[in-house]
Amino acid sequence: MTTVDTTAVTDEAMVALLGTAAPYTVCVLTWGPRRDRDGWQDLIWEHGRRNIAMRAAGQLVMALRVDDPEVAGVGVYACEPDEAQRLLADDPALRAGVLSHRLHTAHGFPGDGLPVR
């Protein structure tokens, strides 16, 4: 089992980092009731195109495809849930019922990201 050395993390360092936390919205995408409709792959392709555009605009800070029979993906938006809902309102896969979603308020540390692999 891998262990984590916490001895170098002081209370002061934790307080300083926690002070930088900012609000985000986490979107959990699940497969919708119309996942198997004709043309669903095209709708997912256009969903991906929108994600890339929102990523380029700094609105979607992270998008993860999830290999799971129920959960399709997770996205992190750099805004409050009401703004994320507005961004998602025109998503073709959501509108068609191929995907469904739930939004969650979250807090994270600006600059966090996925490591290059």
Beta strands, then each sheet from edge to edge (+ up, - down):
strand 1: 22-31
strand 2: 60-65
strand 3: 71-77
strand 4: 99-108
sheet 1: 2+ 3- 1+ 4-
end
